[in-house]
Protein backbone atom coordinates (compact mmCIF):
# COMPACT_ATOMS: atom_id res chain seq x y z
CA UNK A 1 0.00 0.00 0.00
CA UNK A 2 1.42 3.42 -1.01
CA UNK A 3 2.31 6.01 1.54
CA UNK A 4 -0.41 8.78 1.59
CA UNK A 5 2.29 11.30 2.43
CA UNK A 6 4.34 10.23 -0.59
CA UNK A 7 1.26 10.49 -2.84
CA UNK A 8 0.61 13.97 -1.58
CA UNK A 9 4.26 14.92 -2.17
CA UNK A 10 4.15 13.57 -5.72
CA UNK A 11 0.91 15.39 -6.44
CA UNK A 12 2.35 18.62 -5.04
CA UNK A 13 5.52 18.38 -7.15
CA UNK A 14 3.53 17.51 -10.26
CA UNK A 15 1.10 20.37 -9.80
CA UNK A 16 3.95 22.76 -9.04
CA UNK A 17 5.67 21.80 -12.29
CA UNK A 18 2.46 22.31 -14.22
CA UNK A 19 1.90 25.64 -12.52
CA UNK A 20 5.41 26.87 -13.23
CA UNK A 21 5.03 25.85 -16.86
CA UNK A 22 1.80 27.84 -17.02
CA UNK A 23 3.46 30.88 -15.47
CA UNK A 24 6.35 30.67 -17.92
CA UNK A 25 3.94 30.36 -20.85
CA UNK A 26 1.93 33.29 -19.53
CA UNK A 27 5.09 35.40 -19.24
CA UNK A 28 6.09 34.49 -22.79
CA UNK A 29 2.64 35.37 -24.09
CA UNK A 30 2.70 38.69 -22.25
CA UNK A 31 6.16 39.41 -23.65
CA UNK A 32 4.91 38.71 -27.15
CA UNK A 33 1.90 40.96 -26.55
CA UNK A 34 4.08 43.76 -25.20
CA UNK A 35 6.46 43.43 -28.10
CA UNK A 36 3.52 43.83 -30.48
CA UNK A 37 2.53 47.19 -28.94
CA UNK A 38 4.01 50.38 -30.34
CA UNK A 39 6.77 51.80 -28.09
CA UNK A 40 5.43 53.91 -25.26
CA UNK A 41 1.84 52.70 -25.42
CA UNK A 42 -0.01 50.88 -22.65
CA UNK A 43 -2.39 49.06 -25.00
CA UNK A 44 -3.20 48.86 -28.69
CA UNK A 45 -3.85 52.38 -30.05
CA UNK A 46 -6.62 53.40 -32.43
CA UNK A 47 -4.77 56.57 -33.50
CA UNK A 48 -1.15 57.37 -34.27
CA UNK A 49 -1.31 61.13 -34.83
CA UNK A 50 -3.34 64.08 -33.57
CA UNK A 51 -4.60 67.14 -35.41
CA UNK A 52 -5.78 69.76 -32.95
CA UNK A 53 -7.82 72.61 -34.45
CA UNK A 54 -7.97 75.43 -31.92
CA UNK A 55 -10.22 78.49 -32.24
CA UNK A 56 -9.06 80.96 -29.54
CA UNK A 57 -11.41 83.70 -28.47
CA UNK A 58 -14.19 81.46 -27.14
CA UNK A 59 -16.18 80.37 -30.19
CA UNK A 60 -19.87 80.53 -29.30
CA UNK A 61 -21.32 77.05 -28.90
CA UNK A 62 -24.92 78.28 -29.21
CA UNK A 63 -24.18 80.01 -32.51
CA UNK A 64 -22.21 77.15 -34.10
CA UNK A 65 -22.84 73.64 -32.78
CA UNK A 66 -25.36 73.60 -29.90
CA UNK A 67 -28.88 74.25 -31.17
CA UNK A 68 -31.20 75.91 -28.64
CA UNK A 69 -34.68 76.43 -30.14
CA UNK A 70 -35.96 77.98 -26.90
CA UNK A 71 -33.61 80.90 -27.51
CA UNK A 72 -35.76 81.68 -30.56
CA UNK A 73 -38.98 81.36 -28.57
CA UNK A 74 -37.88 83.49 -25.62
CA UNK A 75 -35.68 85.96 -27.49
CA UNK A 76 -35.72 89.35 -25.76
CA UNK A 77 -36.96 88.04 -22.41
CA UNK A 78 -34.93 87.74 -19.19
CA UNK A 79 -32.90 84.60 -18.51
CA UNK A 80 -34.71 82.72 -15.71
CA UNK A 81 -33.01 83.04 -12.36
CA UNK A 82 -31.04 85.79 -10.65
CA UNK A 83 -29.38 88.58 -12.61
CA UNK A 84 -26.17 87.36 -14.26
CA UNK A 85 -22.91 89.25 -13.80
CA UNK A 86 -20.15 87.76 -15.92
CA UNK A 87 -16.68 88.66 -17.23
CA UNK A 88 -17.50 92.13 -18.57
CA UNK A 89 -20.39 92.94 -16.23
CA UNK A 90 -24.16 92.71 -16.35
CA UNK A 91 -26.07 90.85 -19.03
CA UNK A 92 -29.25 91.80 -20.79
CA UNK A 93 -32.04 89.57 -22.05
CA UNK A 94 -31.86 86.31 -23.94
CA UNK A 95 -30.64 86.70 -27.53
CA UNK A 96 -31.38 84.14 -30.21
CA UNK A 97 -28.71 83.10 -32.65
CA UNK A 98 -28.61 85.40 -35.69
CA UNK A 99 -28.35 82.31 -37.91
CA UNK A 100 -30.82 79.51 -38.44
CA UNK A 101 -29.78 75.99 -37.55
CA UNK A 102 -30.33 73.27 -40.14
CA UNK A 103 -30.23 69.46 -39.98
CA UNK A 104 -27.14 67.98 -41.61
CA UNK A 105 -26.03 64.51 -42.66
CA UNK A 106 -27.80 61.23 -42.10
CA UNK A 107 -27.69 61.88 -38.36
CA UNK A 108 -29.74 65.08 -38.79
CA UNK A 109 -27.41 66.98 -36.49
CA UNK A 110 -28.50 70.62 -36.20
CA UNK A 111 -25.66 72.92 -37.28
CA UNK A 112 -25.51 76.67 -37.82
CA UNK A 113 -26.23 77.74 -41.39
CA UNK A 114 -23.12 79.90 -41.06
CA UNK A 115 -21.01 76.70 -41.37
CA UNK A 116 -22.31 75.05 -44.56
CA UNK A 117 -19.05 73.29 -45.41
CA UNK A 118 -18.42 71.95 -41.91
CA UNK A 119 -22.00 70.64 -41.84
CA UNK A 120 -20.97 68.08 -44.45
CA UNK A 121 -18.83 66.27 -41.85
CA UNK A 122 -21.27 65.88 -38.95
CA UNK A 123 -21.72 62.14 -39.52
CA UNK A 124 -18.03 61.65 -38.77
CA UNK A 125 -17.99 63.86 -35.69
CA UNK A 126 -18.57 63.12 -32.02
CA UNK A 127 -19.74 66.31 -30.31
CA UNK A 128 -19.14 66.92 -26.61
CA UNK A 129 -21.74 69.50 -25.62
CA UNK A 130 -21.17 69.57 -21.86
CA UNK A 131 -17.68 71.03 -21.51
CA UNK A 132 -16.84 73.32 -18.59
CA UNK A 133 -13.78 75.53 -18.09
CA UNK A 134 -11.81 76.46 -14.99
CA UNK A 135 -11.42 80.06 -16.16
CA UNK A 136 -13.50 82.82 -17.75
CA UNK A 137 -10.40 84.65 -19.02
CA UNK A 138 -8.91 83.95 -22.45
CA UNK A 139 -5.26 83.39 -21.50
CA UNK A 140 -5.78 80.97 -18.60
CA UNK A 141 -8.70 79.40 -20.48
CA UNK A 142 -6.60 78.64 -23.58
CA UNK A 143 -3.75 77.31 -21.47
CA UNK A 144 -6.17 75.13 -19.50
CA UNK A 145 -7.63 73.68 -22.69
CA UNK A 146 -4.11 72.85 -23.85
CA UNK A 147 -2.44 71.79 -20.60
CA UNK A 148 -5.29 71.17 -18.09
CA UNK A 149 -3.81 73.89 -15.86
CA UNK A 150 -4.73 77.58 -15.82
CA UNK A 151 -1.16 78.66 -14.99
CA UNK A 152 1.73 78.76 -17.41
CA UNK A 153 4.56 76.28 -16.95
CA UNK A 154 2.77 72.98 -17.48
CA UNK A 155 3.28 70.69 -20.50
CA UNK A 156 0.76 70.88 -23.31
CA UNK A 157 -1.08 67.82 -24.55
CA UNK A 158 1.18 67.72 -27.60
CA UNK A 159 4.28 67.78 -25.39
CA UNK A 160 2.96 64.91 -23.27
CA UNK A 161 2.24 62.87 -26.39
CA UNK A 162 5.68 63.66 -27.79
CA UNK A 163 7.18 62.50 -24.49
CA UNK A 164 5.16 59.28 -24.47
CA UNK A 165 5.29 58.23 -28.10
CA UNK A 166 8.21 60.02 -29.73
CA UNK A 167 8.53 60.85 -33.39
CA UNK A 168 7.17 59.16 -36.51
CA UNK A 169 9.72 60.90 -38.74
CA UNK A 170 13.40 61.77 -38.67
CA UNK A 171 13.45 65.07 -40.54
CA UNK A 172 10.63 67.14 -39.05
CA UNK A 173 9.62 68.03 -35.49
CA UNK A 174 7.44 65.66 -33.50
CA UNK A 175 5.11 68.50 -32.53
CA UNK A 176 4.30 71.54 -34.67
CA UNK A 177 2.09 74.51 -33.83
CA UNK A 178 0.75 76.22 -36.96
CA UNK A 179 0.06 79.87 -36.20
CA UNK A 180 -2.64 82.11 -37.63
CA UNK A 181 -1.50 85.05 -39.75
CA UNK A 182 -3.04 87.34 -37.11
CA UNK A 183 -0.56 86.24 -34.47
CA UNK A 184 -0.31 83.92 -31.49
CA UNK A 185 -3.28 82.93 -29.28
CA UNK A 186 -3.68 84.31 -25.75
CA UNK A 187 -0.68 83.38 -23.55
CA UNK A 188 1.27 82.49 -26.68
CA UNK A 189 3.90 79.79 -26.39
CA UNK A 190 2.51 78.46 -23.11
CA UNK A 191 -0.14 76.75 -25.25
CA UNK A 192 2.42 74.47 -26.91
CA UNK A 193 5.18 74.56 -24.30
CA UNK A 194 6.99 71.61 -22.76
CA UNK A 195 6.58 72.85 -19.17
CA UNK A 196 8.70 70.64 -16.91
CA UNK A 197 9.13 67.95 -19.57
CA UNK A 198 12.45 67.85 -21.43
CA UNK A 199 12.77 70.81 -23.79
CA UNK A 200 12.78 68.64 -26.92
CA UNK A 201 9.04 68.05 -26.45
CA UNK A 202 7.93 71.67 -26.91
CA UNK A 203 6.02 72.49 -30.06
CA UNK A 204 7.81 74.15 -32.97
CA UNK A 205 5.93 77.21 -34.21
CA UNK A 206 5.54 77.38 -37.99
CA UNK A 207 3.11 78.77 -40.57
CA UNK A 208 2.73 79.03 -44.32
CA UNK A 209 3.39 82.78 -44.21
CA UNK A 210 6.65 82.40 -42.27
CA UNK A 211 9.54 82.17 -44.71
CA UNK A 212 11.96 79.33 -44.07
CA UNK A 213 15.23 81.12 -44.71
CA UNK A 214 18.80 79.90 -44.98
CA UNK A 215 17.90 76.23 -45.31
CA UNK A 216 19.57 75.63 -48.64
CA UNK A 217 23.24 74.55 -49.00
CA UNK A 218 25.41 77.32 -50.45
CA UNK A 219 26.34 76.59 -54.05
CA UNK A 220 30.09 76.78 -53.39
CA UNK A 221 29.95 73.94 -50.84
CA UNK A 222 29.76 70.36 -52.12
CA UNK A 223 27.43 67.79 -50.58
CA UNK A 224 30.48 65.80 -49.38
CA UNK A 225 31.91 68.86 -47.59
CA UNK A 226 28.50 69.57 -46.11
CA UNK A 227 28.14 66.03 -44.74
CA UNK A 228 31.70 66.00 -43.39
CA UNK A 229 31.04 69.27 -41.56
CA UNK A 230 27.86 67.87 -40.04
CA UNK A 231 29.65 64.71 -38.92
CA UNK A 232 32.39 66.75 -37.26
CA UNK A 233 29.74 68.88 -35.56
CA UNK A 234 27.88 65.77 -34.35
CA UNK A 235 31.05 64.36 -32.81
CA UNK A 236 31.91 67.69 -31.16
CA UNK A 237 28.38 68.08 -29.77
CA UNK A 238 28.41 64.54 -28.41
CA UNK A 239 31.70 65.12 -26.62
CA UNK A 240 30.40 68.39 -25.21
CA UNK A 241 27.18 66.74 -23.98
CA UNK A 242 29.11 63.93 -22.29
CA UNK A 243 31.10 66.55 -20.38
CA UNK A 244 27.83 67.94 -19.00
CA UNK A 245 25.78 64.92 -17.89
CA UNK A 246 22.22 65.63 -16.85
CA UNK A 247 22.04 68.96 -18.71
CA UNK A 248 18.77 68.40 -20.53
CA UNK A 249 18.65 71.93 -21.94
CA UNK A 250 22.01 71.41 -23.63
CA UNK A 251 20.96 68.10 -25.12
CA UNK A 252 17.71 69.66 -26.31
CA UNK A 253 19.60 72.46 -28.06
CA UNK A 254 21.90 69.96 -29.72
CA UNK A 255 18.93 67.89 -30.85
CA UNK A 256 17.22 71.02 -32.17
CA UNK A 257 20.27 71.98 -34.24
CA UNK A 258 20.57 68.44 -35.58
CA UNK A 259 16.88 68.48 -36.50
CA UNK A 260 17.35 71.85 -38.19
CA UNK A 261 20.08 70.32 -40.34
CA UNK A 262 17.77 67.49 -41.36
CA UNK A 263 15.05 70.01 -42.11
CA UNK A 264 17.26 71.56 -44.78
CA UNK A 265 15.86 68.94 -47.13
CA UNK A 266 12.49 68.15 -45.59
CA UNK A 267 11.10 71.56 -44.64
CA UNK A 268 11.39 73.34 -48.00
CA UNK A 269 9.72 70.41 -49.70
CA UNK A 270 6.83 70.04 -47.26
CA UNK A 271 6.19 73.80 -47.08
CA UNK A 272 6.22 74.29 -50.86
CA UNK A 273 2.49 74.50 -51.53
CA UNK A 274 3.10 75.10 -55.23
CA UNK A 275 3.61 71.35 -55.53
CA UNK A 276 -0.14 70.88 -54.97
CA UNK A 277 -2.42 70.73 -58.05
CA UNK A 278 -4.85 73.55 -58.80
CA UNK A 279 -7.93 71.56 -57.75
CA UNK A 280 -6.48 71.14 -54.24
CA UNK A 281 -5.85 74.88 -53.92
CA UNK A 282 -9.40 75.47 -55.09
CA UNK A 283 -10.75 72.98 -52.55
CA UNK A 284 -9.00 74.76 -49.66
CA UNK A 285 -9.47 78.32 -50.93
CA UNK A 286 -5.80 79.28 -50.83
CA UNK A 287 -6.31 81.92 -53.53
CA UNK A 288 -9.42 83.48 -52.02
CA UNK A 289 -9.81 87.25 -52.35
CA UNK A 290 -10.06 87.50 -48.54
CA UNK A 291 -6.41 87.52 -47.39
CA UNK A 292 -7.30 86.16 -43.94
CA UNK A 293 -9.14 83.21 -45.46
CA UNK A 294 -6.39 82.57 -48.02
CA UNK A 295 -3.72 82.60 -45.30
CA UNK A 296 -5.67 80.22 -43.06
CA UNK A 297 -6.39 77.96 -46.06
CA UNK A 298 -2.66 77.73 -46.76
CA UNK A 299 -2.09 76.78 -43.12
CA UNK A 300 -4.71 74.04 -43.46
CA UNK A 301 -2.98 72.68 -46.55
CA UNK A 302 0.40 72.91 -44.84
CA UNK A 303 -1.07 71.00 -41.90
CA UNK A 304 -2.15 68.14 -44.15
CA UNK A 305 1.36 67.97 -45.59
CA UNK A 306 2.88 67.86 -42.10
CA UNK A 307 0.61 64.98 -41.15
CA UNK A 308 1.47 63.16 -44.38
CA UNK A 309 5.14 63.38 -43.45
CA UNK A 310 4.50 61.80 -40.06
CA UNK A 311 4.43 64.75 -37.67
CA UNK A 312 2.95 63.22 -34.53
CA UNK A 313 0.94 66.21 -33.23
CA UNK A 314 -0.11 69.32 -35.15
CA UNK A 315 -1.94 72.24 -33.54
CA UNK A 316 -3.69 74.44 -36.12
CA UNK A 317 -4.87 77.83 -34.86
CA UNK A 318 -7.70 79.83 -36.43
CA UNK A 319 -7.61 83.37 -34.94
CA UNK A 320 -5.19 84.99 -32.53
CA UNK A 321 -5.18 86.99 -29.32
CA UNK A 322 -8.54 88.15 -28.02
CA UNK A 323 -8.69 91.48 -29.85
CA UNK A 324 -10.69 92.81 -32.76
CA UNK A 325 -8.45 95.86 -33.13
CA UNK A 326 -7.77 96.97 -36.70
CA UNK A 327 -10.08 94.33 -38.09
CA UNK A 328 -7.99 91.40 -36.85
CA UNK A 329 -11.19 89.81 -35.67
CA UNK A 330 -11.57 86.48 -33.97
CA UNK A 331 -14.25 84.56 -32.08
CA UNK A 332 -14.39 87.00 -29.15
CA UNK A 333 -17.63 88.71 -30.18
CA UNK A 334 -18.50 90.88 -27.19
CA UNK A 335 -20.17 93.73 -29.07
CA UNK A 336 -21.22 92.79 -32.59
CA UNK A 337 -21.73 89.04 -32.75
CA UNK A 338 -23.45 88.90 -36.13
CA UNK A 339 -21.06 91.23 -37.92
CA UNK A 340 -18.01 89.50 -36.44
CA UNK A 341 -19.12 85.94 -37.21
CA UNK A 342 -20.43 86.84 -40.66
CA UNK A 343 -16.86 87.84 -41.46
CA UNK A 344 -15.06 85.20 -39.44
CA UNK A 345 -17.00 81.97 -40.06
CA UNK A 346 -16.18 81.96 -43.81
CA UNK A 347 -12.48 82.23 -42.90
CA UNK A 348 -12.81 79.04 -40.85
CA UNK A 349 -15.51 77.08 -42.67
CA UNK A 350 -14.30 76.15 -46.15
CA UNK A 351 -10.58 75.60 -45.41
CA UNK A 352 -11.23 73.49 -42.31
CA UNK A 353 -13.88 71.40 -44.06
CA UNK A 354 -11.49 70.95 -47.00
CA UNK A 355 -8.75 69.72 -44.67
CA UNK A 356 -11.10 67.16 -43.13
CA UNK A 357 -12.33 66.02 -46.55
CA UNK A 358 -8.77 65.76 -47.86
CA UNK A 359 -7.64 63.67 -44.89
CA UNK A 360 -10.63 61.40 -45.30
CA UNK A 361 -10.29 60.79 -49.03
CA UNK A 362 -6.59 59.99 -48.56
CA UNK A 363 -7.42 57.42 -45.87
CA UNK A 364 -5.47 59.37 -43.27
CA UNK A 365 -8.32 59.46 -40.76
CA UNK A 366 -7.60 55.79 -40.11
CA UNK A 367 -4.55 56.99 -38.16
CA UNK A 368 -5.24 60.66 -37.42
CA UNK A 369 -7.42 61.77 -34.52
CA UNK A 370 -8.91 65.23 -35.11
CA UNK A 371 -9.93 67.33 -32.09
CA UNK A 372 -11.58 70.75 -32.23
CA UNK A 373 -11.18 73.07 -29.24
CA UNK A 374 -11.91 76.51 -27.91
CA UNK A 375 -11.33 77.80 -24.37
CA UNK A 376 -14.94 78.29 -23.18
CA UNK A 377 -18.38 79.25 -24.47
CA UNK A 378 -20.53 82.36 -24.55
CA UNK A 379 -23.63 83.57 -22.76
CA UNK A 380 -27.15 83.07 -24.17
CA UNK A 381 -27.87 86.69 -23.28
CA UNK A 382 -26.48 89.85 -24.82
CA UNK A 383 -24.14 92.15 -22.96
CA UNK A 384 -25.86 95.31 -21.79
CA UNK A 385 -25.64 97.97 -24.48
CA UNK A 386 -24.34 95.57 -27.17
CA UNK A 387 -25.45 92.85 -29.57
CA UNK A 388 -22.65 90.53 -28.49
CA UNK A 389 -22.20 87.79 -25.91
CA UNK A 390 -19.98 87.66 -22.83
CA UNK A 391 -17.74 84.79 -21.66
CA UNK A 392 -19.33 81.62 -20.34
CA UNK A 393 -17.02 79.08 -18.65
CA UNK A 394 -19.97 76.90 -17.58
CA UNK A 395 -20.85 75.55 -21.02
CA UNK A 396 -19.14 75.01 -24.36
CA UNK A 397 -18.70 72.46 -27.12
CA UNK A 398 -15.75 70.49 -28.45
CA UNK A 399 -15.70 67.64 -30.95
CA UNK A 400 -13.56 64.77 -32.18
CA UNK A 401 -13.44 62.74 -35.37
CA UNK A 402 -11.17 60.28 -37.11
CA UNK A 403 -9.25 57.30 -35.75
CA UNK A 404 -11.23 55.42 -33.10
CA UNK A 405 -14.08 57.93 -32.84
CA UNK A 406 -17.75 57.07 -33.26
CA UNK A 407 -19.24 59.50 -35.78
CA UNK A 408 -22.65 61.11 -35.82
CA UNK A 409 -23.09 61.18 -32.04
CA UNK A 410 -23.44 63.82 -29.34
CA UNK A 411 -22.40 63.45 -25.70
CA UNK A 412 -23.63 65.57 -22.82
CA UNK A 413 -25.95 68.55 -22.94
CA UNK A 414 -26.44 72.09 -21.77
CA UNK A 415 -29.67 73.47 -20.33
CA UNK A 416 -32.50 74.80 -22.53
CA UNK A 417 -30.68 78.08 -23.16
CA UNK A 418 -27.08 76.87 -23.31
CA UNK A 419 -26.17 78.69 -20.09
CA UNK A 420 -24.80 75.70 -18.16
CA UNK A 421 -23.74 72.14 -18.84
CA UNK A 422 -26.19 69.89 -17.04
CA UNK A 423 -25.92 66.35 -18.44
CA UNK A 424 -22.67 64.30 -18.33
CA UNK A 425 -20.68 67.38 -17.35
CA UNK A 426 -17.24 67.18 -18.93
CA UNK A 427 -13.85 68.79 -18.27
CA UNK A 428 -10.53 69.15 -20.05
CA UNK A 429 -9.36 66.20 -17.92
CA UNK A 430 -12.01 63.93 -19.44
CA UNK A 431 -11.26 65.32 -22.89
CA UNK A 432 -7.55 64.48 -22.72
CA UNK A 433 -8.12 61.18 -20.93
CA UNK A 434 -10.09 60.23 -24.04
CA UNK A 435 -7.45 61.56 -26.44
CA UNK A 436 -4.74 59.56 -24.65
CA UNK A 437 -6.95 56.46 -24.63
CA UNK A 438 -7.26 56.61 -28.41
CA UNK A 439 -3.46 56.85 -28.66
CA UNK A 440 -3.04 53.71 -26.56
CA UNK A 441 -2.11 55.61 -23.40
CA UNK A 442 -3.61 55.24 -19.92
CA UNK A 443 -3.92 58.79 -18.61
CA UNK A 444 -3.36 57.59 -15.04
CA UNK A 445 -0.11 55.81 -15.97
CA UNK A 446 1.39 58.53 -18.18
CA UNK A 447 3.40 60.36 -15.51
CA UNK A 448 6.58 62.38 -15.09
CA UNK A 449 8.30 62.91 -11.76
CA UNK A 450 8.70 66.60 -11.02
CA UNK A 451 9.05 68.60 -7.82
CA UNK A 452 8.32 65.64 -5.58
CA UNK A 453 5.24 64.35 -7.40
CA UNK A 454 4.35 62.12 -10.33
CA UNK A 455 2.69 64.67 -12.59
CA UNK A 456 0.00 63.86 -15.16
CA UNK A 457 -1.60 65.70 -18.04
CA UNK A 458 -4.94 65.08 -16.36
CA UNK A 459 -3.63 66.01 -12.89
CA UNK A 460 -5.59 63.80 -10.45
CA UNK A 461 -8.84 63.85 -12.44
CA UNK A 462 -10.38 62.59 -15.64
CA UNK A 463 -12.49 59.78 -17.06
CA UNK A 464 -12.45 58.38 -20.57
CA UNK A 465 -15.60 59.31 -22.50
CA UNK A 466 -16.31 55.79 -23.69
CA UNK A 467 -19.61 56.74 -25.31
CA UNK A 468 -17.82 58.44 -28.22
CA UNK A 469 -15.33 55.64 -28.89
CA UNK A 470 -15.92 53.41 -31.92
CORWO-V972614 format. One line per field, one symbol per residue. psi: psi as a letter, one per 40 degrees, with the letter a starting at -180 (. if undefined). burial: 1 if it has 24 or more other ideal C-beta (glycine too) atoms within 12 Angstrom, else 0. A space follows every 50 residues. Layout:
psi=???
burial=???
This chain:
psi=hihddddddddddddddddddddddddddddddddeiiheidihididih hhhhgieghhdeeddghgdedddfheiihiaihhhadeaiiaiihiheii iiiiadefhhiheefddddeedeeihhhefiiieiehdcdddddedeeie iieiiiddddddddeaieieeiidhhhhiideaiihebeddfiebeiide eiihhiidehhgifdihidehiddddddddddddddddddddegiegddd ddddddddddddedddddddegeeeiidddddddfefidhdddddddddd ddddddddeehdhhhhhgiaighehfegiaeggddgddddddddddddcd dddddddddddeeeeddhhhhhiidaaiieiiiheifiiiigeehiiiii iahehhifihhiiiadeedihdhfhiidddddddddddefhhdeegihhh feihiidebfahihgdeeh.
burial=00000000000000000000000000000000000000011000111111 11111111111111111100100000001000010111001111111110 10010000111111101111111111111111111111111111111111 01011111111111111110111111111111111111111111111111 11111111100100000000000000000000000010000000000000 00011101111111111001101001000110111101010111111111 11111111111111111111110100011111110011011011111111 11111111110001101111111111111111100101111111111111 11111110111111111111100011111111111111111110011100 00001111100101100100
